[in-house]
Amino acid sequence: MKFLHLADVHLGMENYGRIDPSTGLHTRLKDFIECFSFAIDIALEEKVDLVIFTGDAYKNSNPNPTHQREFARQIYRLSKAEIPVVMINGNHDNPVSFGKATSLDIFDTLNVSGVKVVTEPELLNIETKDGPVQVFGLPWPTKNLFLSKEEYKDFTDEEITKEIQRRARKKIKKFARMMKPDTPAIFAAHLAAAEATYSGSERSAIIGRDPVFSTQVLAQKEFDYVALGHIHKFQDLNLNNHPPVVYPGSIERINFGEEKDDKGVCLVNIEKGKTSYEFIPLPARKFVTIDVVISEEQDPTNTLLGEIEKYDLFEAVVRVFYTMSEDREDLLDFKRIHSALEEAFLVSAIAKKSKLVERRKRVKEITENLGMLEAMDKYIKNSPDLVPLSEELKTYAQELEKELDGNV
């Protein structure tokens, strides 16, 4: 059988762009739609037996009607082609408040033909044009999935996380043993794997609030393929071993933290118990950082222009940093610099980098590519006077992050 594995669509991310007056849509929304549509084109052209989407359809769990419409259009294309779709609930699909609907529930409510939404751990037996397939779906592991309110009322956050991990590990092993050996078996989940490499844009599990799972736990031998979502960087955590444990990555770049990451989907083949896959790139928007150190002997403008000429900036999101002495900054001809950047889709910054060595040493680990919680954690570690307030500050940071995710 052959299936398409994609994840982390994140419709609604509208940074680094503008409103297109001809359509009324944000230009970055168009970027995400183009990549999503391209992925569905692949599924249709390859006549796949199944599409597995491993979570995070939108920027947050309260998508606006336009974002819902655009996502539904692509899913409908698969339904119309009679290609079954399994959608795993991700952390961005999950409502902050217990009891509210997820952003994917509407597909189950409308009973969209061939579409199954996984909001709790379950085993699906799906009939495809090339025969049956088993899919064990595990949504983003929250306390509401694994613990009753009475159970965790006296738990610390760390204890809750450890208990979720323990119960989820047990669930993974239990469902693995339920797999029929002669039928393709897929484990599809939205979660954080311990050995995964983060691209720089995801909310990090470093401070211990998110459950994390080892590749050893995920790579149960009964599965033919482990389809993951959540981490935005394409990677196989069990490379050249059985089964592949794969994050296809997000379909479009979120910010400069993903500048060097390829964006795409995975086309997977399972034949006679052997699994192979191909990573297929999508037409994601380019992000380019130009970083120039200008010496006292160099002409500032010509040096900067010379560096800009080395890059293909056509339709790219660009930022330019320069390091030079303050007394020579007036020599920069910004009119010529802007002219050299005309082919770019957007110039997000032309800025001087700080040369304050001591401050840089203190905050060397803190960059704009970190999530708020991870940045807060590193900042506290660099500020001894804040350590006693660590837990309280992290709690406030998490609350602010949730509010921003819901409103930005």
RODO-2510 file (C-alpha; in nm, 4 decimals, decimal comma):
residues 408
     n   res          X          Y          Z
     1     m     0,0000     0,0000     0,0000
     2     k     0,1025     0,3607    -0,0516
     3     f     0,0063     0,6560     0,1647
     4     l     0,0895     1,0237     0,2168
     5     h     0,2091     1,1471     0,5553
     6     l     0,1894     1,5194     0,6284
     7     a     0,1696     1,7324     0,9418
     8     d     0,1720     2,0809     1,0914
     9     v    -0,0197     2,2813     0,8322
    10     h    -0,0701     2,5762     1,0709
    11     l    -0,3133     2,7746     0,8576
    12     g    -0,3493     3,1210     1,0062
    13     m     0,0189     3,1986     1,0596
    14     e     0,0265     3,5442     0,9052
    15     n     0,3657     3,6859     0,9940
    16     y     0,6071     3,8319     0,7367
    17     g     0,3466     3,9386     0,4822
    18     r     0,0639     4,1747     0,3960
    19     i    -0,2980     4,1768     0,2811
    20     d    -0,3369     4,1118    -0,0917
    21     p    -0,5854     4,3791    -0,2081
    22     s    -0,6987     4,1649    -0,5020
    23     t    -0,8213     3,8803    -0,2771
    24     g    -0,8487     4,0297     0,0713
    25     l    -0,6345     3,7415     0,1995
    26     h    -0,3022     3,7696     0,3776
    27     t    -0,0145     3,6848     0,1450
    28     r     0,1302     3,4373     0,3942
    29     l    -0,2044     3,2564     0,4172
    30     k    -0,1764     3,2119     0,0408
    31     d     0,1710     3,0627     0,0916
    32     f     0,0402     2,8028     0,3367
    33     i    -0,2595     2,7217     0,1157
    34     e    -0,0311     2,6763    -0,1856
    35     c     0,1891     2,4281     0,0009
    36     f    -0,1110     2,2422     0,1430
    37     s    -0,2742     2,2216    -0,2002
    38     f     0,0549     2,0993    -0,3492
    39     a     0,0651     1,8194    -0,0899
    40     i    -0,2896     1,7122    -0,1777
    41     d    -0,1952     1,7227    -0,5478
    42     i     0,0759     1,4675    -0,4702
    43     a    -0,1752     1,2376    -0,3001
    44     l    -0,4119     1,2573    -0,5957
    45     e    -0,1431     1,2169    -0,8625
    46     e     0,0140     0,9213    -0,6844
    47     k    -0,3322     0,7651    -0,6300
    48     v    -0,2429     0,6886    -0,2691
    49     d    -0,4483     0,4450    -0,0631
    50     l    -0,4557     0,6685     0,2443
    51     v    -0,3582     1,0120     0,3767
    52     i    -0,2415     1,0502     0,7352
    53     f    -0,2348     1,3994     0,8825
    54     t    -0,0582     1,4029     1,2179
    55     g    -0,1923     1,7224     1,3665
    56     d    -0,1917     2,1017     1,3928
    57     a    -0,4272     2,2114     1,1175
    58     y    -0,4384     2,5743     1,2255
    59     k    -0,2437     2,8338     1,4211
    60     n    -0,4708     2,7707     1,7180
    61     s    -0,7858     2,5830     1,8184
    62     n    -1,0148     2,8742     1,7246
    63     p    -0,9614     2,9163     1,3497
    64     n    -1,1587     3,1841     1,1727
    65     p    -1,4101     3,0837     0,9001
    66     t    -1,1672     3,1662     0,6177
    67     h    -0,9017     2,9328     0,7550
    68     q    -1,1601     2,6596     0,8127
    69     r    -1,2883     2,6987     0,4586
    70     e    -0,9425     2,6680     0,3050
    71     f    -0,8495     2,3636     0,5123
    72     a    -1,1830     2,1925     0,4390
    73     r    -1,1426     2,2540     0,0644
    74     q    -0,8300     2,0406     0,0569
    75     i    -0,9762     1,7625     0,2711
    76     y    -1,2846     1,7576     0,0483
    77     r    -1,0610     1,6941    -0,2556
    78     l    -0,9429     1,3725    -0,0898
    79     s    -1,2936     1,2723     0,0169
    80     k    -1,4245     1,3282    -0,3361
    81     a    -1,1437     1,1075    -0,4722
    82     e    -1,2463     0,8387    -0,2202
    83     i    -0,9084     0,8471    -0,0467
    84     p    -0,9466     0,7736     0,3273
    85     v    -0,8034     1,0376     0,5606
    86     v    -0,6935     0,9949     0,9217
    87     m    -0,6451     1,3190     1,1147
    88     i    -0,4709     1,3160     1,4522
    89     n    -0,5569     1,5887     1,7013
    90     g    -0,2516     1,8076     1,7694
    91     n    -0,1690     2,0493     2,0500
    92     h    -0,2729     2,3489     1,8367
    93     d    -0,6002     2,1722     1,7516
    94     n    -0,6718     2,1115     2,1183
    95     p    -0,8847     2,3657     2,3088
    96     v    -0,7348     2,5273     2,6187
    97     s    -1,0541     2,4671     2,8189
    98     f    -1,1686     2,1143     2,9009
    99     g    -1,4916     2,0106     2,7310
   100     k    -1,4650     2,2395     2,4286
   101     a    -1,4497     2,0984     2,0758
   102     t    -1,1184     2,0584     1,8964
   103     s    -1,0665     2,2414     1,5692
   104     l    -1,0941     1,9080     1,3825
   105     d    -1,4187     1,7828     1,5417
   106     i    -1,6307     1,9409     1,2691
   107     f    -1,5219     1,6719     1,0211
   108     d    -1,6605     1,3972     1,2452
   109     t    -1,9737     1,5995     1,3204
   110     l    -2,0487     1,6453     0,9503
   111     n    -1,9587     1,2816     0,8868
   112     v    -1,7339     1,3733     0,5947
   113     s    -1,6980     1,0620     0,3817
   114     g    -1,3725     0,8737     0,4394
   115     v    -1,2445     1,1114     0,7072
   116     k    -1,1684     0,9950     1,0596
   117     v    -1,0597     1,2320     1,3370
   118     v    -0,8643     1,0844     1,6307
   119     t    -0,9203     1,2747     1,9551
   120     e    -0,8453     0,9865     2,1911
   121     p    -0,6179     0,6816     2,1610
   122     e    -0,7821     0,4291     1,9319
   123     l    -0,7184     0,1589     1,6744
   124     l    -0,8727     0,2121     1,3327
   125     n    -0,9202    -0,0658     1,0798
   126     i    -0,9491     0,1064     0,7432
   127     e    -1,0397    -0,0439     0,4096
   128     t    -0,8453     0,1015     0,1173
   129     k    -0,8478     0,0191    -0,2542
   130     d    -0,5424    -0,2015    -0,1980
   131     g    -0,6696    -0,3753     0,1128
   132     p    -0,7014    -0,3181     0,4871
   133     v    -0,4642    -0,1140     0,7022
   134     q    -0,4383    -0,0771     1,0789
   135     v    -0,3813     0,2722     1,2204
   136     f    -0,3240     0,3278     1,5896
   137     g    -0,3880     0,6963     1,6506
   138     l    -0,2547     0,8846     1,9519
   139     p    -0,3505     1,2540     1,9785
   140     w    -0,1511     1,5147     2,1685
   141     p    -0,1153     1,3561     2,5163
   142     t    -0,2955     1,5873     2,7581
   143     k    -0,3900     1,5270     3,1183
   144     n    -0,7578     1,5143     3,0166
   145     l    -0,6831     1,2065     2,8038
   146     f    -0,4988     1,0108     3,0679
   147     l    -0,5961     1,1417     3,4114
   148     s    -0,9185     1,2255     3,5894
   149     k    -0,9405     1,5641     3,7620
   150     e    -0,9640     1,3918     4,0991
   151     e    -0,6426     1,2000     4,0308
   152     y    -0,4196     1,4946     3,9519
   153     k    -0,5603     1,7637     4,1814
   154     d    -0,2666     1,7278     4,4229
   155     f    -0,0001     1,6629     4,1558
   156     t     0,2738     1,9089     4,0654
   157     d     0,3154     1,9900     3,6952
   158     e     0,6205     1,7655     3,6814
   159     e     0,4333     1,4760     3,8407
   160     i     0,1441     1,5192     3,5958
   161     t     0,3834     1,5111     3,2999
   162     k     0,5587     1,1977     3,4264
   163     e     0,2275     1,0206     3,4860
   164     i     0,1022     1,1098     3,1362
   165     q     0,4263     0,9751     2,9907
   166     r     0,3964     0,6528     3,1876
   167     r     0,0356     0,5892     3,0885
   168     a     0,0898     0,6849     2,7247
   169     r     0,3919     0,4509     2,7003
   170     k     0,1773     0,1720     2,8378
   171     k    -0,0943     0,2519     2,5839
   172     i     0,1526     0,2466     2,2928
   173     k     0,2858    -0,0954     2,3905
   174     k    -0,0658    -0,2315     2,4469
   175     f    -0,1882    -0,1274     2,1019
   176     a     0,1319    -0,2504     1,9359
   177     r     0,0588    -0,6009     2,0668
   178     m    -0,2905    -0,5805     1,9135
   179     m    -0,1588    -0,5453     1,5564
   180     k    -0,2356    -0,8262     1,3125
   181     p     0,0943    -0,9396     1,1612
   182     d    -0,0283    -0,9799     0,8014
   183     t    -0,1893    -0,6353     0,7719
   184     p     0,0048    -0,3074     0,7340
   185     a     0,0242    -0,1345     1,0733
   186     i     0,0825     0,2376     1,1224
   187     f     0,1284     0,4275     1,4470
   188     a     0,0190     0,7903     1,3939
   189     a     0,0730     1,0421     1,6744
   190     h     0,1232     1,4065     1,7572
   191     l     0,3899     1,4230     2,0258
   192     a     0,7424     1,5237     2,1214
   193     a     1,0147     1,2631     2,0793
   194     a     1,3151     1,2919     2,3096
   195     e     1,5746     1,2502     2,0356
   196     a     1,4105     1,4902     1,7883
   197     t     1,5909     1,7971     1,6592
   198     y     1,3854     2,1141     1,6957
   199     s     1,3949     2,3669     1,4142
   200     g     1,3679     2,6693     1,6393
   201     s     1,0024     2,7661     1,6025
   202     e     0,8225     2,5030     1,8098
   203     r     0,7310     2,5390     2,1726
   204     s     1,0067     2,3468     2,3454
   205     a     0,9638     2,0629     2,5922
   206     i     1,2892     2,1592     2,7645
   207     i     1,1367     2,3035     3,0807
   208     g     0,9480     1,9825     3,1453
   209     r     0,5831     2,0724     3,0812
   210     d     0,5327     1,8654     2,7659
   211     p     0,5374     1,4839     2,7754
   212     v     0,8386     1,3451     2,5896
   213     f     0,8845     0,9927     2,4536
   214     s     1,1946     0,7991     2,3560
   215     t     1,2358     0,6572     2,0070
   216     q     1,2689     0,3141     2,1670
   217     v     0,9135     0,3413     2,3005
   218     l     0,7735     0,4688     1,9701
   219     a     0,9511     0,2177     1,7455
   220     q     0,7593    -0,0940     1,8479
   221     k     0,8438    -0,3780     1,6100
   222     e     0,4791    -0,4506     1,5351
   223     f     0,4439    -0,1186     1,3502
   224     d     0,5474    -0,0833     0,9874
   225     y     0,5738     0,2955     1,0082
   226     v     0,5524     0,5562     1,2840
   227     a     0,3973     0,8784     1,1510
   228     l     0,4610     1,1735     1,3806
   229     g     0,3643     1,5394     1,3960
   230     h     0,4630     1,8352     1,6177
   231     i     0,8310     1,8903     1,5324
   232     h     0,8707     2,1135     1,2268
   233     k     1,1953     1,9642     1,1000
   234     f     1,1915     1,6599     0,8700
   235     q     1,3735     1,3679     1,0326
   236     d     1,3722     0,9923     1,0755
   237     l     1,4563     0,9088     1,4370
   238     n     1,5121     0,5412     1,3576
   239     l     1,7042     0,5789     1,0319
   240     n     1,7874     0,2529     0,8514
   241     n     1,6070     0,0538     1,1173
   242     h     1,2569    -0,0923     1,1496
   243     p     1,0196     0,0801     1,1732
   244     p     1,0916     0,4305     1,0388
   245     v     0,9958     0,6915     1,3012
   246     v     0,9326     1,0017     1,0929
   247     y     0,8470     1,3662     1,1370
   248     p     0,7733     1,5030     0,7870
   249     g     0,8061     1,8540     0,9311
   250     s     0,5743     2,1485     0,8760
   251     i     0,4574     2,2311     0,5237
   252     e     0,5689     2,5968     0,5238
   253     r     0,8263     2,8034     0,7105
   254     i     0,6938     2,9704     1,0243
   255     n     0,9866     3,2052     1,0868
   256     f     1,3631     3,2439     1,0510
   257     g     1,4171     2,9543     1,2917
   258     e     1,3174     2,7309     0,9989
   259     e     1,5226     2,9171     0,7390
   260     k     1,7481     2,6247     0,6503
   261     d     1,4859     2,3480     0,6817
   262     d     1,3385     2,1804     0,3765
   263     k     0,9589     2,1703     0,3879
   264     g     0,7651     1,8749     0,2538
   265     v     0,5671     1,5560     0,2984
   266     c     0,6484     1,1860     0,2985
   267     l     0,5228     0,9366     0,0415
   268     v     0,5326     0,5963     0,2105
   269     n     0,5246     0,2446     0,0635
   270     i     0,4620    -0,0722     0,2630
   271     e     0,5134    -0,3913     0,0653
   272     k     0,5499    -0,7424     0,2039
   273     g     0,6411    -0,6125     0,5461
   274     k     0,9081    -0,3766     0,4139
   275     t     0,8672    -0,0008     0,4405
   276     s     1,0243     0,2706     0,2287
   277     y     0,9477     0,6395     0,2004
   278     e     1,0400     0,9448    -0,0024
   279     f     1,0546     1,3007     0,1276
   280     i     0,8935     1,5293    -0,1320
   281     p     0,9716     1,9031    -0,1019
   282     l     0,6925     2,1623    -0,1149
   283     p     0,7195     2,5147    -0,2665
   284     a     0,7727     2,6882     0,0671
   285     r     0,8629     3,0567     0,0860
   286     k     1,2390     3,1198     0,1152
   287     f     1,3756     3,2897     0,4261
   288     v     1,7239     3,4442     0,3952
   289     t     1,9482     3,6002     0,6585
   290     i     2,2380     3,8185     0,5402
   291     d     2,4932     3,8850     0,8128
   292     v     2,7890     4,1118     0,7331
   293     v     3,0880     4,2244     0,9398
   294     i     3,2274     4,5502     0,7983
   295     s     3,5867     4,6335     0,8891
   296     e     3,7335     4,9811     0,9280
   297     e     3,9110     4,9482     0,5920
   298     q     3,5968     4,8587     0,3937
   299     d     3,3429     5,0866     0,2338
   300     p     3,0242     5,0107     0,4338
   301     t     2,7680     5,0422     0,1522
   302     n     2,9709     4,8594    -0,1137
   303     t     3,0601     4,5818     0,1302
   304     l     2,6949     4,5306     0,2209
   305     l     2,5846     4,5413    -0,1439
   306     g     2,8543     4,2924    -0,2366
   307     e     2,7229     4,0477     0,0205
   308     i     2,3605     4,0964    -0,0902
   309     e     2,4582     4,0114    -0,4497
   310     k     2,5654     3,6616    -0,3384
   311     y     2,2070     3,5585    -0,2613
   312     d     1,9047     3,4737    -0,4714
   313     l     1,6480     3,6945    -0,3012
   314     f     1,3654     3,6639    -0,5532
   315     e     1,0352     3,6414    -0,3613
   316     a     1,2212     3,5667    -0,0352
   317     v     1,1635     3,6986     0,3161
   318     v     1,4922     3,8707     0,3951
   319     r     1,6640     4,0212     0,6964
   320     v     1,9987     4,2002     0,6882
   321     f     2,2328     4,2386     0,9841
   322     y     2,5555     4,4321     0,9826
   323     t     2,8316     4,4770     1,2399
   324     m     3,0436     4,7926     1,2203
   325     s     3,1739     5,0763     1,4329
   326     e     2,9112     5,3301     1,5335
   327     d     3,1032     5,6319     1,4057
   328     r     3,0925     5,4978     1,0468
   329     e     2,7237     5,4088     1,0356
   330     d     2,6364     5,7387     0,8657
   331     l     2,8298     5,6185     0,5597
   332     l     2,5608     5,3601     0,4794
   333     d     2,3485     5,4539     0,1777
   334     f     2,0136     5,2935     0,2696
   335     k     1,8534     5,4029    -0,0582
   336     r     2,1023     5,1880    -0,2533
   337     i     2,0628     4,9036    -0,0027
   338     h     1,6836     4,9020    -0,0338
   339     s     1,7181     4,9134    -0,4113
   340     a     1,9412     4,6025    -0,4016
   341     l     1,6696     4,4206    -0,2064
   342     e     1,3839     4,5029    -0,4463
   343     e     1,3384     4,1436    -0,5647
   344     a     1,2617     4,0244    -0,2125
   345     f     0,9066     3,9374    -0,1142
   346     l     0,9564     4,1187     0,2168
   347     v     1,2484     4,2818     0,3967
   348     s     1,1826     4,2238     0,7645
   349     a     1,4870     4,4089     0,8978
   350     i     1,8009     4,6011     0,8113
   351     a     1,9649     4,6330     1,1481
   352     k     2,2945     4,6814     1,3226
   353     k     2,4058     4,4009     1,5527
   354     s     2,5098     4,4865     1,9066
   355     k     2,8781     4,4624     1,9937
   356     l     2,8234     4,4558     2,3695
   357     v     3,0362     4,1494     2,4367
   358     e     2,9549     4,1112     2,8065
   359     r     2,5780     4,1221     2,7514
   360     r     2,6107     3,8823     2,4589
   361     k     2,7958     3,6413     2,6843
   362     r     2,5130     3,6503     2,9407
   363     v     2,2360     3,5902     2,6896
   364     k     2,4251     3,3946     2,4233
   365     e     2,1752     3,1092     2,4413
   366     i     1,8691     3,3336     2,4052
   367     t     1,7656     3,4034     2,0468
   368     e     1,4496     3,5215     1,8723
   369     n     1,4004     3,1671     1,7424
   370     l     1,3229     3,0247     2,0861
   371     g     0,9713     2,9738     2,2134
   372     m     0,8659     3,1997     2,5009
   373     l     0,8890     2,9282     2,7664
   374     e     1,2343     2,8116     2,6604
   375     a     1,3609     3,1706     2,6388
   376     m     1,2230     3,2391     2,9881
   377     d     1,3976     2,9304     3,1249
   378     k     1,7331     3,0308     2,9786
   379     y     1,6928     3,3912     3,0945
   380     i     1,6265     3,2788     3,4516
   381     k     1,9374     3,0585     3,4467
   382     n     2,1405     3,3652     3,3412
   383     s     1,9893     3,5750     3,6238
   384     p     2,0668     3,4223     3,9681
   385     d     1,8388     3,6696     4,1477
   386     l     1,5393     3,5314     3,9565
   387     v     1,5995     3,1628     4,0356
   388     p     1,3833     3,1670     4,3539
   389     l     1,0930     3,2970     4,1409
   390     s     1,1526     3,0427     3,8645
   391     e     0,8317     2,8384     3,8869
   392     e     0,6066     3,1427     3,9269
   393     l     0,7641     3,3191     3,6281
   394     k     0,7319     3,0079     3,4105
   395     t     0,3673     2,9734     3,5056
   396     y     0,2977     3,3339     3,4031
   397     a     0,4966     3,2834     3,0810
   398     q     0,2910     2,9764     2,9942
   399     e    -0,0351     3,1630     3,0583
   400     l     0,0795     3,4535     2,8413
   401     e     0,1879     3,2148     2,5660
   402     k    -0,1526     3,0460     2,5624
   403     e    -0,3233     3,3831     2,5458
   404     l    -0,1032     3,4936     2,2571
   405     d    -0,1621     3,1672     2,0698
   406     g    -0,5334     3,2231     2,1072
   407     n    -0,5424     3,5870     2,0006
   408     v    -0,2501     3,6708     1,7741
***
